Amino acid sequence: MNDAKVMQLFQTLAFLPDAEPWRDLAEAEMNAVKAELRPDADIDDSRLDSYAAARAFLQYRRLMAQSSPTYAGTVTGGSQGAFDLAENFVRAYRAACAPLLRDDAFYFAATGREGCT
């Protein structure tokens, strides 16, 4: 992963004039992506930059929502659409990176027929 590219993409997604104050957030998400990698994955694959930036953007939106005052009948942090967009980015980029990531989903499967051992 290229940390400069992740920061540039995060800055673009979040519409920030300077993303440097958010470097710790972006680095935490880069580390989270590294933890998801398969042992044989290429850490320099450029798809991982986008995935890490999207994760950082989602966390940024969550933090901004927590720091905004809320009133009865309002959605925190602006419109719900902004959260939906951030979550869609994460899902899309995770799907693009799927061949590089471990699949930790639990899978149930039936084998054979009833009564067979």
MDTraj code that builds the backbone (N, CA, C; nanometers):
import mdtraj as md
import numpy as np

residues = "MET ASN ASP ALA LYS VAL MET GLN LEU PHE GLN THR LEU ALA PHE LEU PRO ASP ALA GLU PRO TRP ARG ASP LEU ALA GLU ALA GLU MET ASN ALA VAL LYS ALA GLU LEU ARG PRO ASP ALA ASP ILE ASP ASP SER ARG LEU ASP SER TYR ALA ALA ALA ARG ALA PHE LEU GLN TYR ARG ARG LEU MET ALA GLN SER SER PRO THR TYR ALA GLY THR VAL THR GLY GLY SER GLN GLY ALA PHE ASP LEU ALA GLU ASN PHE VAL ARG ALA TYR ARG ALA ALA CYS ALA PRO LEU LEU ARG ASP ASP ALA PHE TYR PHE ALA ALA THR GLY ARG GLU GLY CYS THR".split()
xyz = np.array([
    [0.0837, -0.1174, 0.0000],
    [0.0000, 0.0000, 0.0000],
    [0.0881, 0.1236, 0.0000],
    [0.0428, 0.2213, -0.0687],
    [0.1155, 0.3466, -0.0776],
    [0.0450, 0.4482, 0.0128],
    [0.1078, 0.4833, 0.1254],
    [0.0399, 0.5710, 0.2218],
    [0.0107, 0.7098, 0.1649],
    [0.0966, 0.7603, 0.0772],
    [0.0708, 0.8913, 0.0159],
    [-0.0531, 0.8852, -0.0731],
    [-0.0696, 0.7764, -0.1457],
    [-0.1865, 0.7592, -0.2328],
    [-0.3132, 0.7444, -0.1488],
    [-0.3051, 0.6686, -0.0388],
    [-0.4203, 0.6532, 0.0503],
    [-0.4624, 0.7895, 0.1044],
    [-0.3662, 0.8694, 0.1471],
    [-0.3979, 1.0023, 0.2005],
    [-0.4603, 1.0908, 0.0927],
    [-0.4084, 1.0837, -0.0287],
    [-0.4628, 1.1641, -0.1391],
    [-0.6069, 1.1227, -0.1694],
    [-0.6332, 0.9934, -0.1755],
    [-0.7686, 0.9451, -0.2029],
    [-0.8644, 0.9804, -0.0896],
    [-0.8185, 0.9655, 0.0345],
    [-0.9009, 1.0021, 0.1503],
    [-0.9352, 1.1510, 0.1471],
    [-0.8373, 1.2330, 0.1171],
    [-0.8588, 1.3777, 0.1086],
    [-0.9638, 1.4098, 0.0020],
    [-0.9571, 1.3411, -0.1096],
    [-1.0532, 1.3624, -0.2175],
    [-1.1937, 1.3192, -0.1760],
    [-1.2053, 1.2014, -0.1163],
    [-1.3359, 1.1518, -0.0738],
    [-1.4005, 1.2416, 0.0318],
    [-1.3192, 1.2908, 0.1253],
    [-1.3715, 1.3702, 0.2365],
    [-1.3809, 1.5191, 0.2038],
    [-1.3369, 1.5592, 0.0854],
    [-1.3363, 1.7006, 0.0457],
    [-1.2620, 1.7861, 0.1477],
    [-1.1460, 1.7394, 0.1893],
    [-1.0659, 1.8125, 0.2875],
    [-0.9581, 1.8943, 0.2169],
    [-0.9331, 2.0169, 0.2630],
    [-0.8238, 2.0946, 0.2045],
    [-0.6877, 2.0365, 0.2437],
    [-0.6820, 1.9736, 0.3622],
    [-0.5584, 1.9121, 0.4106],
    [-0.5954, 1.7900, 0.4941],
    [-0.5512, 1.6732, 0.4514],
    [-0.5846, 1.5492, 0.5215],
    [-0.4827, 1.5136, 0.6289],
    [-0.3758, 1.5874, 0.6384],
    [-0.2680, 1.5537, 0.7323],
    [-0.3162, 1.5407, 0.8775],
    [-0.4068, 1.6262, 0.9260],
    [-0.4543, 1.6074, 1.0633],
    [-0.5250, 1.4731, 1.0862],
    [-0.5628, 1.4075, 0.9798],
    [-0.6333, 1.2801, 0.9885],
    [-0.5430, 1.1611, 0.9556],
    [-0.4120, 1.1828, 0.9541],
    [-0.3180, 1.0758, 0.9185],
    [-0.3313, 0.9540, 1.0100],
    [-0.3491, 0.9749, 1.1402],
    [-0.3608, 0.8613, 1.2327],
    [-0.4815, 0.7744, 1.1982],
    [-0.5910, 0.8387, 1.1626],
    [-0.7110, 0.7653, 1.1228],
    [-0.6833, 0.6820, 0.9986],
    [-0.6207, 0.7428, 0.8988],
    [-0.5901, 0.6722, 0.7747],
    [-0.4912, 0.5582, 0.7992],
    [-0.3918, 0.5810, 0.8837],
    [-0.2953, 0.4746, 0.9128],
    [-0.3600, 0.3591, 0.9875],
    [-0.4542, 0.3897, 1.0756],
    [-0.5257, 0.2826, 1.1458],
    [-0.6047, 0.1971, 1.0469],
    [-0.6655, 0.2607, 0.9488],
    [-0.7404, 0.1855, 0.8478],
    [-0.6474, 0.1085, 0.7547],
    [-0.5300, 0.1633, 0.7247],
    [-0.4317, 0.0891, 0.6448],
    [-0.3883, -0.0363, 0.7200],
    [-0.3670, -0.0235, 0.8502],
    [-0.3299, -0.1399, 0.9311],
    [-0.4423, -0.2424, 0.9360],
    [-0.5667, -0.1962, 0.9416],
    [-0.6815, -0.2875, 0.9406],
    [-0.6892, -0.3637, 0.8083],
    [-0.6617, -0.2946, 0.6989],
    [-0.6610, -0.3615, 0.5681],
    [-0.5483, -0.4635, 0.5624],
    [-0.4317, -0.4285, 0.6121],
    [-0.3189, -0.5232, 0.6146],
    [-0.3545, -0.6479, 0.6936],
    [-0.4307, -0.6311, 0.8017],
    [-0.4712, -0.7450, 0.8839],
    [-0.5688, -0.8368, 0.8103],
    [-0.6396, -0.7852, 0.7108],
    [-0.7348, -0.8638, 0.6322],
    [-0.6694, -0.9391, 0.5174],
    [-0.5449, -0.9068, 0.4852],
    [-0.4794, -0.9645, 0.3673],
    [-0.4515, -1.1130, 0.3828],
    [-0.4617, -1.1817, 0.2708],
    [-0.4184, -1.3211, 0.2660],
    [-0.2658, -1.3235, 0.2758],
    [-0.2100, -1.4317, 0.3241],
    [-0.0637, -1.4375, 0.3376],
    [0.0109, -1.4190, 0.2056],
    [-0.0484, -1.4615, 0.0944],
    [0.0197, -1.4527, -0.0356],
    [-0.0198, -1.3287, -0.1164],
    [-0.0946, -1.2361, -0.0542],
    [-0.1430, -1.1173, -0.1265],
    [-0.0300, -1.0179, -0.1522],
    [-0.0413, -0.9463, -0.2627],
    [0.0541, -0.8421, -0.2989],
    [0.0144, -0.7125, -0.2291],
    [0.0909, -0.6727, -0.1298],
    [0.0579, -0.5532, -0.0509],
    [0.0712, -0.4252, -0.1330],
    [0.1377, -0.4318, -0.2460],
    [0.1551, -0.3141, -0.3320],
    [0.0449, -0.2997, -0.4368],
    [-0.0564, -0.3846, -0.4326],
    [-0.1676, -0.3748, -0.5268],
    [-0.2409, -0.2429, -0.5036],
    [-0.2615, -0.1673, -0.6092],
    [-0.3200, -0.0332, -0.5966],
    [-0.4663, -0.0357, -0.5509],
    [-0.5350, -0.1469, -0.5667],
    [-0.6735, -0.1570, -0.5195],
    [-0.6823, -0.1399, -0.3679],
    [-0.5783, -0.1794, -0.2988],
    [-0.5772, -0.1685, -0.1531],
    [-0.5747, -0.0231, -0.1075],
    [-0.5141, 0.0644, -0.1886],
    [-0.5125, 0.2074, -0.1561],
    [-0.6545, 0.2628, -0.1502],
    [-0.7334, 0.2282, -0.2492],
    [-0.8716, 0.2762, -0.2545],
    [-0.9548, 0.2191, -0.1404],
    [-0.9347, 0.0930, -0.1102],
    [-1.0091, 0.0284, -0.0016],
    [-0.9761, 0.0937, 0.1325],
    [-0.8486, 0.1167, 0.1588],
    [-0.8078, 0.1801, 0.2850],
    [-0.8613, 0.3230, 0.2933],
    [-0.8571, 0.3964, 0.1831],
    [-0.9079, 0.5337, 0.1820],
    [-1.0585, 0.5360, 0.2064],
    [-1.1308, 0.4422, 0.1479],
    [-1.2759, 0.4351, 0.1687],
    [-1.3087, 0.4030, 0.3142],
    [-1.2328, 0.3121, 0.3742],
    [-1.2539, 0.2802, 0.5163],
    [-1.2270, 0.4025, 0.6032],
    [-1.1205, 0.4761, 0.5715],
    [-1.0880, 0.5967, 0.6476],
    [-1.1977, 0.7014, 0.6306],
    [-1.2521, 0.7127, 0.5106],
    [-1.3595, 0.8078, 0.4852],
    [-1.4835, 0.7737, 0.5675],
    [-1.5177, 0.6456, 0.5766],
    [-1.6331, 0.6045, 0.6565],
    [-1.6111, 0.6386, 0.8039],
    [-1.4916, 0.6116, 0.8540],
    [-1.4627, 0.6449, 0.9938],
    [-1.4660, 0.7958, 1.0159],
    [-1.4162, 0.8695, 0.9204],
    [-1.4200, 1.0158, 0.9272],
    [-1.5643, 1.0647, 0.9375],
    [-1.6526, 1.0109, 0.8522],
    [-1.7940, 1.0497, 0.8568],
    [-1.8552, 1.0174, 0.9927],
    [-1.8196, 0.9037, 1.0494],
    [-1.8722, 0.8661, 1.1810],
    [-1.8240, 0.9622, 1.2890],
    [-1.6971, 0.9979, 1.2826],
    [-1.6428, 1.0918, 1.3816],
    [-1.7053, 1.2296, 1.3686],
    [-1.7264, 1.2733, 1.2467],
    [-1.7889, 1.4038, 1.2263],
    [-1.9330, 1.4032, 1.2774],
    [-2.0015, 1.2930, 1.2623],
    [-2.1394, 1.2830, 1.3102],
    [-2.1443, 1.2903, 1.4628],
    [-2.0462, 1.2312, 1.5288],
    [-2.0428, 1.2331, 1.6750],
    [-2.0152, 1.3718, 1.7293],
    [-1.9418, 1.4521, 1.6544],
    [-1.9062, 1.5852, 1.7036],
    [-2.0083, 1.6916, 1.6673],
    [-2.1093, 1.6536, 1.5883],
    [-2.2125, 1.7492, 1.5478],
    [-2.3289, 1.7454, 1.6463],
    [-2.3830, 1.8619, 1.6808],
    [-2.5006, 1.8611, 1.7680],
    [-2.6207, 1.8026, 1.6934],
    [-2.7046, 1.7332, 1.7662],
    [-2.8238, 1.6760, 1.7049],
    [-2.9481, 1.7256, 1.7771],
    [-3.0537, 1.7281, 1.7051],
    [-3.1817, 1.7710, 1.7585],
    [-3.2855, 1.6664, 1.7214],
    [-3.3926, 1.6624, 1.7944],
    [-3.4977, 1.5655, 1.7669],
    [-3.5426, 1.5757, 1.6215],
    [-3.5474, 1.4617, 1.5557],
    [-3.5929, 1.4599, 1.4175],
    [-3.4851, 1.4823, 1.3143],
    [-3.3582, 1.4969, 1.3565],
    [-3.2503, 1.5171, 1.2600],
    [-3.1640, 1.3931, 1.2519],
    [-3.0912, 1.3811, 1.1428],
    [-2.9949, 1.2737, 1.1252],
    [-2.8587, 1.3304, 1.1571],
    [-2.7799, 1.2589, 1.2368],
    [-2.6497, 1.3107, 1.2765],
    [-2.5557, 1.3219, 1.1588],
    [-2.4698, 1.4234, 1.1635],
    [-2.3641, 1.4379, 1.0637],
    [-2.4145, 1.4697, 0.9247],
    [-2.5244, 1.5359, 0.9139],
    [-2.5768, 1.5664, 0.7813],
    [-2.6785, 1.4623, 0.7408],
    [-2.6896, 1.4389, 0.6139],
    [-2.7910, 1.3462, 0.5647],
    [-2.7428, 1.2018, 0.5747],
    [-2.8391, 1.1131, 0.5810],
    [-2.8083, 0.9705, 0.5833],
    [-2.7407, 0.9293, 0.4532],
    [-2.7653, 1.0027, 0.3472],
    [-2.7055, 0.9715, 0.2182],
    [-2.5541, 0.9730, 0.2202],
    [-2.4960, 1.0599, 0.3028],
    [-2.3500, 1.0653, 0.3119],
    [-2.2946, 0.9366, 0.3722],
    [-2.3655, 0.8809, 0.4709],
    [-2.3216, 0.7541, 0.5297],
    [-2.3409, 0.6404, 0.4309],
    [-2.4527, 0.6427, 0.3609],
    [-2.4779, 0.5396, 0.2606],
    [-2.3696, 0.5408, 0.1535],
    [-2.3319, 0.6597, 0.1109],
    [-2.2266, 0.6725, 0.0104],
    [-2.0951, 0.6152, 0.0620],
    [-2.0568, 0.6509, 0.1839],
    [-1.9319, 0.6017, 0.2422],
    [-1.9349, 0.4497, 0.2562],
    [-2.0468, 0.3954, 0.3006],
    [-2.0582, 0.2501, 0.3150],
    [-2.0546, 0.1809, 0.1785],
    [-2.1144, 0.2429, 0.0779],
    [-2.1100, 0.1866, -0.0576],
    [-1.9685, 0.1854, -0.1132],
    [-1.8921, 0.2913, -0.0852],
    [-1.7515, 0.2939, -0.1267],
    [-1.6754, 0.1774, -0.0632],
    [-1.6943, 0.1578, 0.0656],
    [-1.6238, 0.0497, 0.1352],
    [-1.6620, -0.0854, 0.0745],
    [-1.7906, -0.1088, 0.0535],
    [-1.8346, -0.2371, -0.0048],
    [-1.7776, -0.2571, -0.1452],
    [-1.7825, -0.1525, -0.2264],
    [-1.7342, -0.1650, -0.3645],
    [-1.5839, -0.1920, -0.3695],
    [-1.5077, -0.1173, -0.2910],
    [-1.3625, -0.1370, -0.2937],
    [-1.3222, -0.2679, -0.2271],
    [-1.3986, -0.3131, -0.1269],
    [-1.3701, -0.4426, -0.0657],
    [-1.3957, -0.5533, -0.1677],
    [-1.5025, -0.5400, -0.2440],
    [-1.5323, -0.6391, -0.3476],
    [-1.4208, -0.6429, -0.4524],
    [-1.3685, -0.5266, -0.4876],
    [-1.2589, -0.5212, -0.5852],
    [-1.1330, -0.5874, -0.5306],
    [-1.1150, -0.5815, -0.3997],
    [-0.9959, -0.6380, -0.3350],
    [-1.0164, -0.7822, -0.2893],
    [-1.1341, -0.8364, -0.3097],
    [-1.1678, -0.9694, -0.2575],
    [-1.0614, -1.0765, -0.2848],
    [-1.0005, -1.0799, -0.4036],
    [-0.8992, -1.1838, -0.4263],
    [-0.7762, -1.1696, -0.3351],
    [-0.7575, -1.0514, -0.2779],
    [-0.6408, -1.0281, -0.1926],
    [-0.6709, -1.0472, -0.0436],
    [-0.7990, -1.0566, -0.0085],
    [-0.8399, -1.0573, 0.1316],
    [-0.8829, -1.1959, 0.1771],
    [-0.8608, -1.2220, 0.3055],
    [-0.9073, -1.3461, 0.3649],
    [-1.0594, -1.3435, 0.3689],
    [-1.1195, -1.4583, 0.3524],
    [-1.2643, -1.4692, 0.3640],
    [-1.2933, -1.5318, 0.4996],
    [-1.3362, -1.4491, 0.5938],
    [-1.3622, -1.4976, 0.7286],
    [-1.5093, -1.5301, 0.7523],
    [-1.5868, -1.5293, 0.6459],
    [-1.7291, -1.5595, 0.6611],
    [-1.7463, -1.7061, 0.7014],
    [-1.8425, -1.7309, 0.7857],
    [-1.8726, -1.8670, 0.8280],
    [-1.9633, -1.9293, 0.7238],
    [-1.9349, -2.0492, 0.6846],
    [-2.0078, -2.1129, 0.5759],
    [-2.0654, -2.2463, 0.6214],
    [-2.1952, -2.2642, 0.6021],
    [-2.2603, -2.3906, 0.6283],
    [-2.2836, -2.4602, 0.4947],
    [-2.2581, -2.5875, 0.4912],
    [-2.2835, -2.6632, 0.3688],
    [-2.3292, -2.8032, 0.4049],
    [-2.4152, -2.8558, 0.3247],
    [-2.4605, -2.9928, 0.3420],
    [-2.3852, -3.0804, 0.2427],
    [-2.3417, -3.1929, 0.2900],
    [-2.2729, -3.2850, 0.2007],
    [-2.3430, -3.4201, 0.2072],
    [-2.3536, -3.4836, 0.0967],
    [-2.4176, -3.6161, 0.0930],
    [-2.5676, -3.6084, 0.1149],
    [-2.6268, -3.7240, 0.1301],
    [-2.7703, -3.7316, 0.1535],
    [-2.7967, -3.7707, 0.2973],
    [-2.9204, -3.7469, 0.3369],
    [-2.9601, -3.7807, 0.4734],
    [-2.9390, -3.9306, 0.4947],
    [-2.8824, -3.9631, 0.6076],
    [-2.8582, -4.1039, 0.6402],
    [-2.7227, -4.1530, 0.5929],
    [-2.6548, -4.0800, 0.5074],
    [-2.5222, -4.1196, 0.4611],
    [-2.4162, -4.0715, 0.5594],
    [-2.3128, -4.1480, 0.5749],
    [-2.2049, -4.1087, 0.6636],
    [-2.0790, -4.0855, 0.5864],
])
top = md.Topology()
chain = top.add_chain()
for i, resn in enumerate(residues, 1):
    res = top.add_residue(resn, chain, resSeq=i)
    for name in ("N", "CA", "C"):
        top.add_atom(name, md.element.get_by_symbol(name[0]), res)
traj = md.Trajectory(xyz[None], top)
